[in-house]
């Protein structure tokens, strides 16, 4: 059983009781969130596709921690001008755990 969901305009394939790193979610650690932007849901040899999202399926997640990723270096240079600038940043990520898939009965 897995699903493809939308978190911060990025798509992730999720499996129940697994951990993934997603772009920073501005909620406190330990909070549980219900996500309802599910593109695809696969369960017991049945595939459900949304148009664009599925209405009757949502995903319950828990935020475990907020971390910084590896440093990304931005280097700018103009040749023969003596212009060189080195900059960088560390992107923020949130580690989340997928608790369960919730299906609403019609």
N, C-alpha and C positions, 0 to 999 in steps of 0.2 A: 504494500500500500504506500503510495507516494503522491505528491502533488507538486504543481509548479505554481508559485505565488509571486505576487508583486510586492516588493518592499522598497520604498524610496525610488521608484521608477527603474528598478533592476529586478530581473527574474531569477528565482532560486528554485532548485529542485530540493524538496524537503521530504524527509522520512521521519516517522514517529520515533520519539525518544533518542534523537540525534542532536548534535550541536553544530551550528554553523556561525560564521562571522558575516555580519551584514553591515552596511554603512550605519553610522552613528544614529541611534534612536534616542531622542531626548526625553527619556523616562528614567525613573530611579531603578537601581538594581533591585531585583526581587519582585518587581511588578509583573503581573500577568496581563497580556494583551490579547484581544480577539481580532484577528485579521480576516477580512472578508473578500479580498481581491484575489480569488483563486482562478487561474486560467484553465488548469487541467487537473483532473483527479482520477487516479487509477486504483481500483480495488477489486480483488477477486476476479481477474480477467475481464473486467468491465472498465471502459474508458469513457469519462465524461468530459466534454469540451464546453467551454463557455463562449459567449458571444457578446462582449469580450470576457465577462466574468461569470462564474457560476453563482446563482442566487441562493441555493440551498446548502452550500458547504462553506464552512469557515474553519480557521485554524487557531488554536489556542497556544500561545508561546509565553515563555518566561525569560526575562532579561537576566543574564547571569553576571556579566561584567562589562565594563567599558575599557578598551585598550587602545594604544597607538600602534599603527603599523610600522613597517620599515620606512626609512627616510627616502623620499623621492627628491632627486637633485634636478634643479632647473639651471641650465648653464646657457647664457646668452653671449654671443661674440659677434663683432663686426670686423671682418678681416681688414688689415692694413690701417686701422683707425686707433688701435690701442684700447678698444672698448671690450672689457670682459666683466661679466657679472655672474657670480655663483650664488644661487639661492636654493632653498629647499624647505620641505615641510614633512611632517609625519601625519598621515591621515588617521582619523578616528574611526574605530570599529566598535560594534557591540557584539558580544558573544551571546547567542540566544539558544534556548532549548525548545524543541517542538514537543509540546505536551500531548496534544491530541487533535484529531480531526473531528469536527462536529457536523453532523448532518441533520438538517431540519426535515421533518416529514411533511409531505404535501397533503 
